[in-house]
Amino acid sequence: MFLRRPNVPVHQNLLCEERSSARTVSRGALEMAVCGTCGFIFNAAFREDQLSYGKDYDNTQDCSPVFAAYLDDLVRHLVLDEGVRASLVVEVGCGKGGFLRRLVAYPGAENCGIGFDPSYTGPDSVCGGRLTFRRELFGPGSAVGGAEVVVCRHVIEHVAQPLELLQSVRQVLAHCTAARVYFETPCVEWILRNRVIWDFFYEHCSLFSAHSLAAAFRAAGFHVVAVRTLFGGQYLWLEAKIASGMQEPGWAVGAVPELADTFAESEVRQATRWSDALRKLERTGQVALWGAGAKGATFANLVDPDARLIDCIVDLNPAKQGKFVPGSGHPIVSHEELTVRGVRNVILMNPNYREENAALLRTSGIEANLVELA
């Protein structure tokens, strides 16, 4: 066990209408451990029955132009480089459907799609009937006859038994030996190497390195074509096909255990350092965070659990604005409210958005410093 945090909110992307409800969300424990065989990292205290991914759950990120452009690049890769055309694409855990809509609507690709997610809230059918959504979890009994491509982005890290998910995908594709599979998930080595303490939270109970992810796919009956990092090294992207025979998983721990030990030594020190830094910033005016996703929610709960040092959290997702962060109860606002709230310093939760956020402040005439976490 290299990381312990008791009494953490079990949801980071729950839409809380009132501060009181945000403060009383369900809580659990983080007890992050490393598998000595493959380097897989998991929460030994995770309880699946504490989570509820329904209509009040929203982890939409493509309200950001930077992230929307990233999704567009992924879609172009699938269509132009991978030849995903005239195919039935199944997305496991499609969220609000933004990625799958892009893939089905891509000009000239002529794809059809089925999206699975209990948190989906849009129409049942779009794109002239070529894309349908099912408000349910994907499983081995899911009817997706003729599926040729399976995409699963940022889902496997939420699953306590990830091999079961992979085996379900393999079972559904049993009669389509030419099917292709594409998975995306956070890169735990990036988290550990960069000591990103706000990237460990309850929803992410299963975290992978490139080695452990590939080994899991081989163990589930897939041939791994490629694994690479995306989004500034923060994500892993794996491409696989159905294996024709038994695969040797190739378990190897790699550098993960050593990185985890080093991370554990810095956890408390970093949280204390940032609490002190917030107190200093507060002397010049109110302090805000930028990003009310899992990173921002986790950071707020770690360094300011009683909402005394951070005034608010900025997010571009309109569905989150006017809501409150699960656990700490910080208000979530538009960046346009910063001046009225007297905010002079804004903590940047993800360096990938620095230029975008700085441009939004400039064009809005807001005088505030962007402070990068380090």
C-alpha positions as CSV (number, residue, x, y, z in Angstrom):
1,M,0.0,0.0,0.0
2,F,1.6,3.3,-1.0
3,L,-1.2,5.8,-0.6
4,R,-4.0,6.0,2.0
5,R,-6.7,8.7,2.1
6,P,-9.7,8.1,4.4
7,N,-13.1,9.6,3.9
8,V,-12.8,10.9,0.3
9,P,-15.8,11.7,-1.9
10,V,-16.6,8.7,-4.1
11,H,-17.7,10.9,-7.0
12,Q,-15.8,13.8,-8.5
13,N,-18.1,14.6,-11.4
14,L,-21.5,14.4,-9.7
15,L,-23.7,17.5,-10.3
16,C,-24.6,18.8,-6.9
17,E,-27.4,21.4,-6.9
18,E,-26.8,22.7,-3.4
19,R,-23.8,23.2,-1.2
20,S,-25.4,21.2,1.5
21,S,-25.9,18.2,-0.7
22,A,-22.3,18.5,-2.0
23,R,-20.9,18.4,1.5
24,T,-22.9,15.3,2.4
25,V,-22.0,13.1,-0.7
26,S,-21.1,9.5,-0.1
27,R,-17.5,8.9,1.0
28,G,-15.0,6.0,0.9
29,A,-11.3,5.3,1.3
30,L,-8.3,5.3,-1.0
31,E,-5.9,2.5,-0.3
32,M,-3.8,2.4,-3.5
33,A,-1.7,-0.7,-3.9
34,V,0.7,-2.0,-6.6
35,C,0.5,-5.6,-8.0
36,G,4.0,-7.1,-7.7
37,T,3.5,-9.2,-10.8
38,C,2.4,-6.6,-13.4
39,G,2.6,-3.1,-11.9
40,F,-1.2,-2.7,-12.0
41,I,-2.3,-0.1,-9.5
42,F,-5.7,-0.5,-7.7
43,N,-7.7,0.8,-4.8
44,A,-7.9,-2.1,-2.3
45,A,-10.7,-0.3,-0.4
46,F,-12.9,0.3,-3.5
47,R,-16.6,-0.6,-3.2
48,E,-18.5,-0.5,-6.5
49,D,-21.9,-0.3,-4.8
50,Q,-21.0,3.2,-3.6
51,L,-21.0,4.6,-7.1
52,S,-23.9,5.7,-9.3
53,Y,-23.3,6.8,-12.8
54,G,-26.7,8.2,-13.7
55,K,-28.1,11.4,-15.3
56,D,-26.5,13.6,-12.6
57,Y,-23.0,12.4,-13.5
58,D,-21.2,14.6,-16.0
59,N,-17.5,14.3,-17.0
60,T,-17.9,16.1,-20.3
61,Q,-14.6,17.8,-21.3
62,D,-15.2,18.9,-24.9
63,C,-16.6,22.3,-23.8
64,S,-12.9,23.2,-24.0
65,P,-11.7,24.0,-27.5
66,V,-8.4,22.4,-26.7
67,F,-10.0,19.1,-25.7
68,A,-12.5,19.3,-28.6
69,A,-9.5,19.6,-31.0
70,Y,-7.9,16.6,-29.3
71,L,-11.1,14.5,-29.9
72,D,-11.2,15.7,-33.5
73,D,-7.6,14.5,-34.0
74,L,-8.5,11.1,-32.5
75,V,-11.4,10.7,-34.8
76,R,-9.2,11.7,-37.8
77,H,-6.7,9.0,-36.8
78,L,-9.4,6.4,-36.6
79,V,-11.0,7.3,-40.0
80,L,-7.9,8.2,-42.0
81,D,-5.1,6.1,-40.5
82,E,-7.0,3.1,-39.1
83,G,-9.6,3.0,-41.9
84,V,-12.7,3.0,-39.7
85,R,-15.2,3.5,-42.5
86,A,-18.6,2.0,-43.2
87,S,-18.3,0.3,-39.9
88,L,-20.6,-0.4,-36.9
89,V,-18.8,1.2,-34.0
90,V,-19.7,0.4,-30.4
91,E,-18.6,2.8,-27.7
92,V,-18.4,1.4,-24.2
93,G,-19.1,4.2,-21.8
94,C,-19.9,6.9,-24.3
95,G,-20.8,9.6,-21.7
96,K,-22.9,12.3,-23.3
97,G,-22.0,10.9,-26.7
98,G,-19.6,13.6,-28.0
99,F,-16.9,11.4,-29.3
100,L,-19.1,8.8,-31.0
101,R,-21.1,11.6,-32.7
102,R,-17.9,12.9,-34.2
103,L,-16.9,9.5,-35.5
104,V,-20.3,8.7,-37.0
105,A,-20.7,12.2,-38.5
106,Y,-17.2,12.4,-40.0
107,P,-17.7,13.4,-43.6
108,G,-17.5,10.5,-46.0
109,A,-16.8,7.9,-43.3
110,E,-20.3,6.4,-43.4
111,N,-20.0,4.9,-40.0
112,C,-22.9,3.7,-37.8
113,G,-22.7,3.6,-34.0
114,I,-24.2,2.3,-30.7
115,G,-23.3,4.1,-27.5
116,F,-23.6,2.5,-24.0
117,D,-23.8,4.7,-20.9
118,P,-26.3,5.1,-18.0
119,S,-25.3,8.7,-17.7
120,Y,-26.3,9.6,-21.3
121,T,-29.1,12.2,-21.4
122,G,-29.7,13.1,-25.1
123,P,-32.0,11.8,-27.8
124,D,-32.1,8.0,-28.3
125,S,-31.2,8.4,-32.0
126,V,-29.2,11.0,-34.0
127,C,-27.4,11.3,-37.3
128,G,-30.4,10.3,-39.2
129,G,-30.8,7.1,-37.3
130,R,-27.2,5.9,-37.9
131,L,-26.3,6.5,-34.2
132,T,-28.3,5.1,-31.3
133,F,-27.7,5.3,-27.5
134,R,-28.6,2.9,-24.8
135,R,-28.8,4.1,-21.2
136,E,-27.2,1.0,-19.7
137,L,-23.9,-0.5,-18.9
138,F,-22.2,-2.6,-21.5
139,G,-21.8,-6.3,-20.7
140,P,-21.3,-9.7,-22.2
141,G,-25.0,-10.0,-23.1
142,S,-25.2,-6.6,-24.9
143,A,-26.7,-7.0,-28.3
144,V,-24.4,-5.5,-30.9
145,G,-24.6,-7.9,-33.7
146,G,-22.2,-7.1,-36.5
147,A,-20.0,-4.7,-34.5
148,E,-16.7,-4.2,-36.2
149,V,-15.0,-1.6,-34.0
150,V,-15.2,-1.1,-30.2
151,V,-14.0,2.1,-28.6
152,C,-13.7,2.6,-24.9
153,R,-12.4,5.9,-23.6
154,H,-11.8,6.5,-19.9
155,V,-13.9,3.7,-18.6
156,I,-11.6,0.8,-17.7
157,E,-10.1,2.9,-14.8
158,H,-13.5,3.0,-13.2
159,V,-13.9,-0.8,-13.3
160,A,-12.8,-2.8,-10.3
161,Q,-12.4,-6.0,-12.3
162,P,-10.9,-4.7,-15.6
163,L,-10.2,-8.2,-17.0
164,E,-13.9,-8.9,-16.9
165,L,-14.6,-5.8,-19.0
166,L,-12.1,-6.9,-21.6
167,Q,-13.4,-10.4,-21.6
168,S,-16.9,-9.0,-22.2
169,V,-15.7,-7.1,-25.2
170,R,-13.9,-10.2,-26.4
171,Q,-17.1,-12.3,-26.0
172,V,-19.3,-9.8,-27.9
173,L,-16.8,-9.8,-30.8
174,A,-16.4,-13.6,-30.8
175,H,-17.8,-14.0,-34.3
176,C,-16.1,-11.0,-35.8
177,T,-12.4,-12.0,-35.9
178,A,-11.5,-8.9,-37.9
179,A,-12.8,-6.5,-35.3
180,R,-10.6,-3.8,-33.9
181,V,-10.6,-2.4,-30.4
182,Y,-9.4,1.0,-29.2
183,F,-9.0,1.9,-25.5
184,E,-7.9,5.1,-23.8
185,T,-7.1,5.4,-20.1
186,P,-4.9,7.6,-17.8
187,C,-1.2,6.7,-17.8
188,V,-0.3,5.9,-14.2
189,E,3.5,6.3,-14.9
190,W,2.9,9.9,-15.9
191,I,0.9,10.5,-12.6
192,L,3.7,9.0,-10.5
193,R,6.7,10.5,-12.3
194,N,5.1,14.0,-12.1
195,R,3.8,13.5,-8.6
196,V,0.4,14.6,-9.5
197,I,-1.3,14.0,-6.2
198,W,-4.7,15.2,-7.4
199,D,-4.8,12.4,-10.1
200,F,-5.6,9.7,-7.5
201,F,-9.3,9.6,-6.6
202,Y,-12.0,7.2,-5.8
203,E,-13.6,6.8,-9.2
204,H,-10.3,5.6,-10.7
205,C,-10.0,2.3,-8.9
206,S,-7.8,0.7,-11.6
207,L,-4.8,2.4,-13.1
208,F,-2.4,1.1,-15.7
209,S,1.1,1.5,-17.1
210,A,1.7,0.8,-20.8
211,H,3.0,-2.7,-19.8
212,S,0.2,-3.6,-17.5
213,L,-2.5,-2.5,-19.9
214,A,-1.0,-4.5,-22.8
215,A,-0.6,-7.5,-20.6
216,A,-4.2,-7.3,-19.5
217,F,-5.4,-7.2,-23.1
218,R,-3.3,-10.2,-24.0
219,A,-4.6,-12.1,-21.0
220,A,-8.2,-11.4,-22.2
221,G,-7.5,-12.9,-25.7
222,F,-6.4,-9.9,-27.7
223,H,-3.4,-9.2,-29.9
224,V,-2.0,-5.8,-29.0
225,V,-1.1,-3.8,-32.1
226,A,0.2,-0.7,-30.4
227,V,0.3,1.3,-27.1
228,R,1.3,4.9,-27.0
229,T,0.8,8.0,-24.9
230,L,-1.4,11.0,-25.9
231,F,-2.4,14.3,-24.5
232,G,1.0,15.4,-23.3
233,G,1.8,11.9,-21.9
234,Q,-1.3,11.9,-19.6
235,Y,-3.2,9.2,-21.5
236,L,-2.5,5.7,-22.8
237,W,-4.0,4.8,-26.2
238,L,-4.1,1.1,-27.0
239,E,-5.0,-0.5,-30.3
240,A,-5.8,-4.3,-30.5
241,K,-7.3,-7.0,-32.5
242,I,-8.8,-10.4,-31.7
243,A,-6.0,-12.9,-31.1
244,S,-6.1,-16.1,-33.2
245,G,-4.7,-18.2,-30.4
246,M,-3.6,-18.1,-26.8
247,Q,-1.5,-15.1,-25.9
248,E,1.3,-14.9,-23.3
249,P,0.4,-11.8,-21.1
250,G,4.1,-10.9,-20.6
251,W,3.6,-9.7,-17.0
252,A,6.3,-7.3,-15.9
253,V,6.3,-4.8,-13.0
254,G,8.6,-2.2,-14.7
255,A,9.3,1.0,-12.9
256,V,5.9,1.4,-11.2
257,P,6.7,0.0,-7.7
258,E,9.7,2.3,-7.3
259,L,7.8,5.3,-8.6
260,A,5.0,4.5,-6.2
261,D,7.3,4.5,-3.2
262,T,8.8,7.9,-4.2
263,F,5.3,9.3,-4.8
264,A,4.2,8.2,-1.3
265,E,7.1,10.1,0.3
266,S,6.0,13.3,-1.3
267,E,2.2,13.1,-0.8
268,V,1.8,14.8,2.5
269,R,4.6,17.3,1.8
270,Q,3.0,18.5,-1.4
271,A,-0.5,18.9,0.1
272,T,0.9,20.9,2.9
273,R,3.0,23.0,0.6
274,W,0.0,23.9,-1.5
275,S,-2.1,24.8,1.5
276,D,0.6,27.2,2.5
277,A,0.9,28.6,-1.0
278,L,-2.9,29.2,-1.1
279,R,-2.7,31.2,2.1
280,K,0.0,33.4,0.6
281,L,-2.0,34.0,-2.7
282,E,-5.1,34.8,-0.6
283,R,-3.4,37.9,0.7
284,T,-3.6,39.6,-2.7
285,G,-7.2,38.7,-3.4
286,Q,-9.5,35.7,-3.8
287,V,-8.1,32.4,-5.3
288,A,-9.9,30.2,-7.8
289,L,-9.1,26.8,-9.4
290,W,-9.6,26.3,-13.2
291,G,-11.2,22.9,-13.9
292,A,-14.1,21.4,-11.9
293,G,-13.4,17.9,-13.2
294,A,-11.8,15.1,-11.2
295,K,-8.4,16.9,-10.9
296,G,-9.9,20.1,-9.6
297,A,-12.4,18.4,-7.3
298,T,-9.6,16.2,-5.8
299,F,-7.2,19.1,-5.3
300,A,-9.9,21.2,-3.6
301,N,-10.8,18.3,-1.2
302,L,-7.1,17.7,-0.5
303,V,-5.9,21.2,0.3
304,D,-9.1,23.1,1.1
305,P,-11.8,20.6,2.3
306,D,-13.7,23.2,4.2
307,A,-13.7,25.8,1.3
308,R,-11.9,28.5,3.3
309,L,-8.9,29.2,1.0
310,I,-10.4,28.7,-2.5
311,D,-13.3,31.0,-3.5
312,C,-14.6,29.0,-6.5
313,I,-13.7,26.7,-9.3
314,V,-14.0,27.7,-12.9
315,D,-15.4,25.3,-15.5
316,L,-16.4,25.9,-19.2
317,N,-19.1,23.2,-19.0
318,P,-22.4,25.0,-18.6
319,A,-23.9,21.9,-16.9
320,K,-21.5,22.4,-14.1
321,Q,-21.8,26.1,-13.6
322,G,-24.0,27.0,-10.7
323,K,-23.4,23.6,-9.1
324,F,-21.0,22.7,-6.2
325,V,-18.0,20.4,-6.0
326,P,-18.7,17.1,-4.3
327,G,-17.2,17.0,-0.9
328,S,-15.7,20.4,-0.4
329,G,-18.8,22.3,-1.7
330,H,-16.9,25.0,-3.6
331,P,-19.1,26.8,-6.1
332,I,-18.5,26.2,-9.8
333,V,-18.6,29.3,-11.9
334,S,-18.0,30.7,-15.4
335,H,-14.6,32.5,-15.9
336,E,-16.7,35.6,-16.5
337,E,-17.6,35.8,-12.8
338,L,-14.0,36.0,-11.6
339,T,-13.8,39.8,-11.5
340,V,-17.0,40.2,-9.6
341,R,-15.8,37.7,-7.1
342,G,-12.5,39.5,-6.6
343,V,-10.3,36.7,-7.8
344,R,-6.7,37.7,-8.5
345,N,-5.1,34.3,-8.8
346,V,-6.3,31.2,-10.7
347,I,-4.7,27.8,-10.1
348,L,-4.3,25.9,-13.3
349,M,-5.2,22.3,-12.8
350,N,-3.9,21.0,-16.1
351,P,-1.0,22.6,-18.0
352,N,-2.4,21.5,-21.4
353,Y,-5.0,24.3,-21.0
354,R,-2.7,27.1,-20.1
355,E,-2.8,29.0,-23.5
356,E,-6.6,28.5,-23.8
357,N,-7.3,29.7,-20.4
358,A,-5.0,32.7,-20.6
359,A,-6.6,33.7,-23.9
360,L,-10.1,33.5,-22.3
361,L,-8.9,35.8,-19.5
362,R,-7.4,38.3,-22.0
363,T,-10.5,38.4,-24.3
364,S,-12.8,38.9,-21.3
365,G,-10.6,41.7,-19.9
366,I,-10.0,39.8,-16.6
367,E,-6.9,40.7,-14.7
368,A,-5.9,37.5,-12.9
369,N,-2.7,35.5,-12.7
370,L,-2.6,31.9,-13.9
371,V,-0.6,29.9,-11.4
372,E,0.6,26.5,-12.5
373,L,0.8,23.6,-10.1
374,A,4.3,22.2,-9.7
